[in-house]
Amino acid sequence: MLLADEPVSALDPAASEQVLALLAELAHDAGLAVLAVLHQPSLVARYADRLSARVRRRLA
């Protein structure tokens, strides 16, 4: 499992796409899952297979 805590929080959109694409490629090639904390819904929609979200301090 690859753990990524806000891996793109300080990056511009193009760099964010590159980092997430690299994480996806690494995970695919190694047969690993990725657990990432992201705050950009558009990136979550593009890269996530599954989603857990916190709503009012609770997992939804």
C-alpha positions as CSV (number, residue, x, y, z in Angstrom):
1,M,0.0,0.0,0.0
2,L,1.2,3.5,-0.9
3,L,0.2,6.1,1.6
4,A,0.1,9.7,0.4
5,D,-1.0,12.5,2.8
6,E,-1.9,15.5,0.7
7,P,0.6,14.8,-2.0
8,V,-0.5,17.6,-4.2
9,S,-1.7,20.3,-1.7
10,A,1.0,22.9,-2.7
11,L,1.2,22.1,-6.4
12,D,-0.2,23.8,-9.4
13,P,-2.9,21.8,-11.4
14,A,-0.4,20.5,-14.0
15,A,2.0,19.2,-11.4
16,S,-0.8,17.7,-9.4
17,E,-1.9,15.7,-12.4
18,Q,1.6,14.5,-13.0
19,V,2.1,13.4,-9.4
20,L,-1.2,11.5,-9.3
21,A,-0.6,9.9,-12.6
22,L,2.8,8.7,-11.3
23,L,1.2,7.3,-8.1
24,A,-1.4,5.5,-10.2
25,E,1.3,4.1,-12.5
26,L,3.5,3.0,-9.6
27,A,0.5,1.3,-7.8
28,H,-0.6,-0.4,-11.0
29,D,2.9,-1.7,-11.8
30,A,3.5,-2.9,-8.3
31,G,0.0,-4.2,-7.7
32,L,-0.5,-1.9,-4.7
33,A,-3.4,0.2,-3.4
34,V,-3.0,3.9,-2.8
35,L,-4.5,5.6,0.2
36,A,-4.4,9.3,-0.4
37,V,-5.7,12.4,1.4
38,L,-6.9,14.9,-1.2
39,H,-8.9,18.1,-0.9
40,Q,-9.5,18.6,-4.6
41,P,-12.8,16.9,-5.5
42,S,-12.0,17.1,-9.2
43,L,-8.8,15.1,-8.7
44,V,-10.6,12.6,-6.5
45,A,-13.3,12.1,-9.2
46,R,-10.6,11.5,-11.8
47,Y,-8.3,9.2,-9.9
48,A,-10.2,7.4,-7.1
49,D,-11.8,4.0,-7.4
50,R,-13.3,4.3,-4.0
51,L,-14.0,7.3,-1.7
52,S,-14.4,7.9,2.0
53,A,-15.2,11.4,3.1
54,R,-15.4,13.2,6.4
55,V,-18.6,15.2,6.9
56,R,-19.0,17.1,10.1
57,R,-16.0,15.2,11.6
58,R,-17.5,11.8,10.8
59,L,-16.7,9.3,8.0
60,A,-19.4,9.2,5.5
